[in-house]
Amino acid sequence: MILSIIMRKTDKMQFHDSSNQKNKVYDKLIRSILIIAGTFFVGLGVIGIFVPLLPTTPFLLLAAACYARSSKRFYNWLLNNKWFGNYIKNYREGKGVPLKVKILTISILWATIIISCAIVSNLLVWIILVLIAIGVTIHVLTIRTFKKEKKITDAAKRHLNVESDNAHENRMEVKGTQR
């Protein structure tokens, strides 16, 4: 009887250990799939920089989501990347897209659409391309425009303080003479 109890406990322990091992393998597989998917989305985002009908920011956001769930190293690399990091940070913080990027995006979009329409002679394709371009243009224009915060240098701060001090003194002089 004691032997059967011990056997049951060891069987449960072995099952529990193999279950943990299966979970570790499963977790590693999921992490690997997410890293591969994140890298794929970064690739699509890079292509989207050059191909106007392929959006950049949504793919970079998908890559960030995949990396956040699979690899801190890849996630930090993406957020701190000098080309991609700002796209994600500004979008996540609700700051928007810089005006230069909006202008460049819409310009390249319409230039590509016009060239495509010149190459293709099918009216239906023209209509589809123009409708897509109109939709993308509306989407880009509705995204908040990111404005850089101007940093005031120490010299400018001193200059502003001197001016405000002078203005304060001038007001005091005017008040003093009015009495």
C-alpha positions as CSV (number, residue, x, y, z in Angstrom):
1,M,0.0,0.0,0.0
2,I,2.8,2.4,0.9
3,L,4.5,1.4,-2.3
4,S,1.4,2.2,-4.4
5,I,1.1,5.7,-2.8
6,I,4.8,6.4,-3.5
7,M,4.4,5.2,-7.1
8,R,1.4,7.5,-7.6
9,K,3.3,10.5,-6.2
10,T,6.3,9.8,-8.4
11,D,4.0,9.2,-11.4
12,K,2.4,12.6,-10.8
13,M,5.8,14.2,-10.3
14,Q,7.0,12.8,-13.6
15,F,3.9,13.9,-15.4
16,H,4.2,17.3,-13.8
17,D,7.9,17.5,-14.9
18,S,7.1,16.4,-18.4
19,S,4.3,18.9,-18.5
20,N,6.7,21.7,-17.5
21,Q,9.1,20.5,-20.1
22,K,6.4,20.6,-22.7
23,N,5.4,24.1,-21.6
24,K,9.0,25.3,-21.9
25,V,9.3,23.8,-25.4
26,Y,5.9,25.4,-26.3
27,D,7.0,28.8,-24.9
28,K,10.3,28.6,-26.8
29,L,8.4,27.8,-30.0
30,I,6.0,30.6,-29.6
31,R,8.8,33.1,-28.8
32,S,10.7,32.0,-31.9
33,I,7.6,32.4,-34.1
34,L,7.0,35.9,-32.6
35,I,10.6,36.9,-33.3
36,I,10.3,35.7,-36.9
37,A,7.0,37.5,-37.3
38,G,8.4,40.6,-35.8
39,T,11.4,40.5,-38.1
40,F,9.0,39.9,-41.1
41,F,7.0,43.0,-40.0
42,V,10.1,45.1,-39.7
43,G,11.0,44.1,-43.3
44,L,7.5,45.1,-44.5
45,G,7.9,48.4,-42.6
46,V,11.2,49.1,-44.4
47,I,9.7,48.3,-47.7
48,G,6.8,50.6,-46.8
49,I,9.2,53.5,-46.5
50,F,9.8,53.2,-50.2
51,V,6.5,51.8,-51.5
52,P,3.7,54.3,-50.8
53,L,0.8,51.8,-50.8
54,L,2.5,49.8,-48.1
55,P,2.2,51.5,-44.7
56,T,5.2,51.7,-42.5
57,T,3.9,52.5,-39.0
58,P,1.3,49.7,-38.7
59,F,4.0,47.1,-39.6
60,L,6.5,48.6,-37.1
61,L,3.8,48.6,-34.4
62,L,3.1,44.9,-35.2
63,A,6.8,44.2,-35.0
64,A,7.0,46.0,-31.7
65,A,4.1,43.9,-30.3
66,C,5.7,40.7,-31.4
67,Y,9.1,41.7,-30.0
68,A,7.5,42.9,-26.7
69,R,6.1,39.4,-26.2
70,S,9.1,37.5,-27.2
71,S,12.4,39.3,-26.8
72,K,13.3,42.4,-24.8
73,R,16.6,42.7,-26.8
74,F,14.8,43.0,-30.1
75,Y,12.1,45.2,-28.6
76,N,14.6,47.6,-27.2
77,W,16.5,47.6,-30.5
78,L,13.4,48.5,-32.4
79,L,12.4,51.3,-30.0
80,N,15.9,52.8,-29.9
81,N,16.6,52.4,-33.6
82,K,17.4,55.8,-35.2
83,W,15.1,55.2,-38.2
84,F,12.2,53.2,-36.7
85,G,12.1,54.1,-33.0
86,N,10.6,57.5,-33.5
87,Y,7.7,56.2,-35.6
88,I,6.7,53.8,-32.8
89,K,7.4,56.2,-29.9
90,N,5.5,59.1,-31.4
91,Y,2.6,57.0,-32.5
92,R,2.3,55.2,-29.1
93,E,2.5,58.4,-27.2
94,G,-0.2,60.0,-29.5
95,K,2.2,62.7,-30.7
96,G,1.5,61.8,-34.4
97,V,3.7,62.1,-37.5
98,P,6.0,65.0,-38.5
99,L,4.7,67.3,-41.2
100,K,7.7,66.6,-43.4
101,V,6.9,62.8,-43.3
102,K,3.3,63.5,-44.2
103,I,4.2,65.7,-47.1
104,L,6.8,63.2,-48.3
105,T,4.4,60.3,-47.9
106,I,1.6,61.9,-49.9
107,S,3.9,63.2,-52.6
108,I,5.5,59.8,-53.2
109,L,2.1,58.1,-53.0
110,W,0.6,60.3,-55.8
111,A,3.8,60.2,-57.9
112,T,3.7,56.4,-57.8
113,I,0.0,56.3,-58.6
114,I,0.4,58.7,-61.5
115,I,3.3,56.6,-62.9
116,S,1.3,53.4,-62.4
117,C,-1.7,54.8,-64.2
118,A,0.6,55.9,-67.1
119,I,2.0,52.4,-67.4
120,V,-1.4,50.5,-67.0
121,S,-4.0,51.2,-69.6
122,N,-6.9,49.5,-67.8
123,L,-9.6,52.0,-66.6
124,L,-10.7,49.7,-63.7
125,V,-7.1,49.5,-62.4
126,W,-6.9,53.3,-62.6
127,I,-10.0,53.7,-60.6
128,I,-8.8,51.3,-57.9
129,L,-5.4,52.9,-57.7
130,V,-6.9,56.4,-57.4
131,L,-9.4,55.2,-54.7
132,I,-6.6,53.6,-52.7
133,A,-4.5,56.8,-53.0
134,I,-7.5,58.9,-51.9
135,G,-8.0,56.6,-48.9
136,V,-4.4,56.6,-47.9
137,T,-4.2,60.4,-48.3
138,I,-7.2,60.9,-46.0
139,H,-5.7,58.5,-43.5
140,V,-2.4,60.3,-43.5
141,L,-4.0,63.7,-43.2
142,T,-6.2,62.6,-40.2
143,I,-3.2,61.4,-38.2
144,R,-2.1,64.1,-35.7
145,T,0.8,66.2,-36.9
146,F,3.9,65.9,-34.6
147,K,5.5,69.2,-33.7
148,K,8.9,69.1,-32.1
149,E,9.2,70.8,-28.8
150,K,11.6,73.7,-29.1
151,K,14.5,73.5,-26.6
152,I,15.5,76.9,-25.2
153,T,19.3,77.2,-24.8
154,D,20.8,78.7,-21.7
155,A,21.8,81.8,-23.6
156,A,18.2,82.3,-24.8
157,K,16.9,81.7,-21.2
158,R,19.3,84.4,-19.9
159,H,18.2,86.7,-22.7
160,L,14.6,86.1,-21.8
161,N,15.2,86.7,-18.1
162,V,17.1,89.9,-18.9
163,E,14.2,91.2,-21.0
164,S,11.6,90.2,-18.4
165,D,13.7,91.9,-15.7
166,N,14.0,95.1,-17.8
167,A,10.2,95.0,-18.6
168,H,9.5,94.6,-14.9
169,E,11.8,97.5,-14.0
170,N,10.2,99.7,-16.8
171,R,6.7,98.9,-15.4
172,M,7.9,99.8,-11.9
173,E,9.3,103.1,-13.2
174,V,6.0,103.9,-15.0
175,K,4.0,103.1,-11.9
176,G,6.4,105.3,-9.8
177,T,6.0,108.3,-12.1
178,Q,2.2,108.1,-12.2
179,R,1.8,108.7,-8.5
